[in-house]
């Protein structure tokens, strides 16, 4: 039986929580302040702690820090009648599994407790699944659920392949805008000359080829959420126009004079360190602060080591069914290789690796050689497979050129796939090809 410690200086509130959780089969102890809670926590074995934020003496936030110091894996749920987005962010950053505002329904409480005590998290958004058993990923999902209830602008950061778009869709699905549109714009894949028209729309005759009025992505997202994917790839001049749209919550079509009022939620993603981009002059500081209201970093697969086996088995079962293969498992040696590999391409790379291995497997088990992973932690098979012809005695820039051309040829000229394999943006790839003529 899971044992829960409830901490609240309001005795009636504590008793109500105890009765509600006891009816669900939990063993519940009560404490009326932080010091009493720490004393009980040190003597007992609790699966979870639920604490009020505002208490005489030690606050709920201070109690959270103390518990996390002595027992980092114990989930702590904070409750308060005086909540703000800033407080929620601080609580989650300090390790709280969730943050709830009073008054809340018993259903919401029970769902939060069930979620906190669950070691496995699975959800599906837009036909794609997110699965994890990782504490660090569960924490990221808890933060996403917290911010979903507000209209705060979210900045999702993380390496390529960590699931930033899926997390953005999750935030939208959990928000009050869920019934509205979700519009995703990849700022790297659209040519600079077209991006302004794509985002803000245009009037008929605004430029050559503008044969009719066209709504931009911001207008299309009205009443819902717009995702600005790879925001760091946006041109500085366009960043200035985007800043105005965010500040004023209105847009003016290219070639137009009238403004259109917007009711949207903005989520941006980046796989770069935007603070460094600001310092180097590649990204506007004022825009950064407008977008970075609720920063949320998604962990790499290297930080989710307990998820590698779990995800690998899931992908194996999925692709075995898809291709009608009788694959029963992954050999011990192959699993060890999966666990020690660096996964520079993260979940996307793991998924591709398992899909290929399922197709290559000659027996009922996936073996090491069918993974086709390069030796050396962090080497990307997508880029490293094969040898660059004539790589001896050439300059680094020439070797880079050959690698880019070889990768592009290997993917049938598809620039998006080639850029993913090389670990660069589509815009960077396009600029490199322009250099080569």
N, C-alpha and C positions, 0 to 999 in steps of 0.2 A: 504494500500500500504506500502511495506517495504521501510524504509528510510535508505540510506547508506551514511556514511561520508568517503570521499576519501581524503587522506593526501599525498601530494607529492610536493617537492620543484620545480620539473620540471613542469611548468605550462602546457606545451603541453601534457605531459603524463597524468596529472590530467584531462584535457579536453577530451582526447581520452577515458579515463576510464568512465568519466561521460556520454559521448555520447553512448558508447557501452551498459552501464547498463541502461540508460534511455530508449533505444530502447526495452529493455526487461521488461519495466514497473516499474522499480525501481525509487524512488525519490532520487536524488543524490545531496549532497552539497560538496563543495571543501574547503580545507585548504592547505596552503603552508608550514606550519611548525607545530611542536608539540604544541607550546603555543597557536596558533590560533585554532588548533584542539580541545584542552582541553576546551577552552572558548566556542566554538560552541557545544561541547559535553555536557557541563554543562547546556546549555540553551535548547537544542533540545532533541528529543526522537528518537534515532537511533537504528535500528535493527542490524546494523553491522558497523564495521570500517575496511577500507582497507588502509594500510599505507606503505610508502616506509621505508626501514631500514636506509639508509644513508641520513641524512638531516642535514643542519646547525643547531647548537644549540641542542635541544633535539632530540635524535635519535628515530627511530621507536621502538626499544626495550624498551627505557625509557617510551615512550608514551604508549606502551602495558601495562607495569607495572602500570602506573597511571590509565588507564582505568579499568584494572582488580581490582584495589583497590576500585574504586567507583562503578563499575558495573560488578561483577564477571561473570555474565551470557551473557554479550554482546560478540558475536564472533568477533575476530580480525584476519584479514588476513594480513600477512606481505609479501612484495614483495622486491626483491633486484636484483642487477646485479652482486653482489659479494657473492654468496652463497657457503657454505660448509656444510657438514654433521653436524659438531660441532655447527654451527650457527643455523641450523634447529632444532637440539636437544634442544638447549638453548631456542629458541623461543617457541617451543611446550611445554617445561617444564614450561615456564612462563605463559602459557595459550593461546598461539596463536592457532587458529583452523586449520590453514594451513600456508604453507611457499612456495612461488612461485618464481622461477628464471626468470629474464628478459633475453631475450625476451620471451614472452609467447603468445599463440594464444588466441583470444577472446573466443573460445570454451572452453579452459581450465579455463579461468577466470569465465565464466558463470557457468561452472560445479562446480567450487569451491564455488562460492557465493550461488548457489542453495543448495549445500551440507551443507554449514554453516547455512543456514536459515531453514533447514529441521529439525524438532524436532524428527523425527523418522528415524532410520537407519536400513535397511534390506539388506542383501546380502547373496548370496549362493555360497559356494565353495565345490566342490567335493560331491555334493548332500546333504550337510548339511547347515542349515541356521544360520546366526547370526543376531539377532534382538535386538535393544535397543532404548530406548528413553532417556537414561541416559547421562547427560553431561559428566561425568567422563569416560564413555565408548566411547562416541563420540570422546573425546580427544585422547584416546588410539588408536582408528582407524585412526585418523588424523596423529598421529605419525607413524603408520604402513605404511600409504600411502606415507608419506614423505620419509621414509627410503627405500621403495620398489624401488624407482627410482635409487638407488645406489647399489653397490655390498657389502656394509658394512655388517660385521658380526653382527647378532642380538641376544641378550640374552633376551628371554621371561621368566618372572618370574610371579608367582601367585599360589594361592592355587589349589589343585586338583579340576577339574570340572569347571574351569573358562574359558576354551576354548583356551588353548595355542596352541594346534595343529591346530585348525581351523584358528587361527590368523596367524600361520606360513604359512599355505596354501594360505591365503589371500595375504600375502606379496609376495609369489611366483607368484600368479596369476596376481598381479599388476606390476610385474617386467618385464624387457626385457628378462628374462629367462622363461617366462610363457610357451613357446612352448617346453621347455626342461623337463627332468624328475624331479619329486619331490619324493625323497626317504626318508622315515621316519624310524628311528632306535630307538627302545625303549631300552635304555642302562640298564634298571632294569630287563627286562624280559628275556634277553639272559644270560645264565650262563657265568661266568667269563672266563672259559676255552675255550669258543667258540667265545667270543666277538671280540677278535683280528682278527680271521679269517673272522668273519662276516663283520667287518668294512673294513679290508684291503685286503681280499682275500687270496688265497693260491695257491701254485704250486702243481702239481701232486706229491704225495709221501712225502709232507711236514710233515705229521704226519699220524698215523694209521687212516685209513678210508678216507684219501685224495686221492681218486681214479682218480681224474681229476683236471685240473686247474680250478679255480673258481674266478670270479671277486668279489671283496668286494663291500660294499655299496658305498664307496667313488667313485670307478670307475663307478658304475652304475649311479651315480648322475652327471657324467661329462656333462657339458653343461647346468646343471640345479641347483637344490637346494638340500642340504642334511639337514635333521632335526635330531639333536641329542637330543632325548627326555629323560628327567630325567638324564641329564649329571652329576649331583651330585652323582649318584650311581656308576660311573665308578671307577674302581680300580686305585690306584695311579700309578702303573707301566704302565698301559695302557694310563693314562693321559699324561705321558712323551712322548709316541709314537705319541699320538694325537697332542701334541704341535708341534712336528717336522713336521707333515703333514700340519698343519695350516701355519706354518712359511715358509716352502719350497714349498707348493702347489704341492707336489708330494707324491706318496705312493709306498711302496715296499711290494709286497705280501709276506706272511709267507712262508719261505723256498725258496724265490727267491732272485736274485741279481740285477735284472734290476728295474729301477724306472719308474713309469707311471706318466706323467705330468697331473695335474688336473686343470680344469677350472670350479670351483664350487662356489656357494654361501652357506655359513654355517649359520644355525639358530640353537640355542640351547635353551632348556627349563629346568626349575627347579621349584620345589615347596618348595625349601629350601632357607634360606638366605646364599648365597654363600660366602659373606664376612665373616660371622661367621664360615663357613666351612674352609675357608682359615686360619683364626686365630687359629682354633682348630687342624689344620694339616690334615684335611680330604680332602682338595682340593688344588691343586697347585696354588700358587699365580700368576706365570707367565702365566699359562693357563687361569686363571680367567681374566687377563687383555687382553689377546688375544681374548677372547670370548665376553667380556663386552664392545665392542666398541659402540654399540647402545643398551643400556638397555631399555627394555619396560616392565613395570609391568601391568598385567591385574587385574582390581579391582575384589574383591569378590562380591558375590550377596548382601552381607550386605551393601556394599557401593553403590549398584545400586537399592535402595529401590523402586524407581519409576518404575523399570523394572519387579518387582515381579508379579504384576497384569497383565501387558501386556504379559509376557511370559507364565504365568499360563493359560490365556485365549487362547493363541496360541496353547499350548500343548493340552489343553482340546479339541479344535476343531480338531486338527490333530489326536489325538487318538480316538476321537468319530467317525471320518470317517474311521480310520483304522479298528476298531472293530465293525463297523456298530451299534453304540450305539446312542440313541436319547438324548444325553446330551445337554441341552440348556444353562447351565450356572453354576456358582459357588455361593453358598449361601453367604449371607452377613457375617455370622459367620465363614464360612470356609475361605473366603477371608481375614478376619481379622486375622485368625490364620496363614495363609500363610505369611502375611505381618509382623507379629511379631516374626516369627520363625527365628532362627539364620542361617540356611542353611550352616552347616559346609561342606557339599558336593557340595555346590554351584549349578550351573545350572543343572549339571548331576543329583543331588539329587532332585531338583524341578521337572525335567522331569520325573524321575522314580516315584515320589510321585503322580503326576497327572495321569500318565499312570495307576498306580494301582487304584487310586480313580475312574477313568472312568470305570474300570472293576468291581469295587465294588458297584458303584452307583445303587440304586434301583429305583430312580425316574428320573426326568428330571434335577435335580440339584445335584451337588456334595456337600455333607454335611461334617461337621467337623470330625465326627467319621470315615468317609471313607478316610481321609487323613492319619490317623494312625501316627501322629507326636507325639513324646514324649513331655511331659510337661517340660518346662525349656528351655530358649533360648540357642541354640547351641547344644542341645542334638541330636545326629544323629540317626534317626530311623533305619538306616541300621545296626548299631551296637547295639543299645539299645533295639531292639525288643526282648521280651522274657526275662526270668530270668535265670541266670546261676545257675544250680542246685547245692545245697550244698555250697553256697557262704559265709556262716557264718563261722567265726573262721578259715579262711585259709589265707595264706600269699598272698601278692600282686602278686608275681611271679606265684603262683599257679592259682590265679584268672585270670591272663593274659593268662596263658596256656589254661585254660578251655574256655575263651572267643574266643581265636584264633581257637581252635579245633571246638567249636560250630559254629562259623562263617563259617569255611571251610566246615563242614558237611552240613550246610544249603545251600551251593552253589555247592553242588555235587562234592566237591573236587577241584573246579576251583580256582587256586591260584590267578590269576589276579583279578577276581571278589571279592574274599575274601579280598585281599589287599586293593582294592578300598573301600570296606565297612568298613574296620578297620582304614583307613586313613594312611596306611603305604605303603612302596614300596614293590614290589614283592621280591626284594633281602632281605629286612629285614624279611619278612615273611619266606623266605626260610631258613635264618639263625636261626630264632626262632625254626622252625620245626627240624632243625638239632640238636639244643640244647636239644629238647625233645626226640630225638632218634626215 
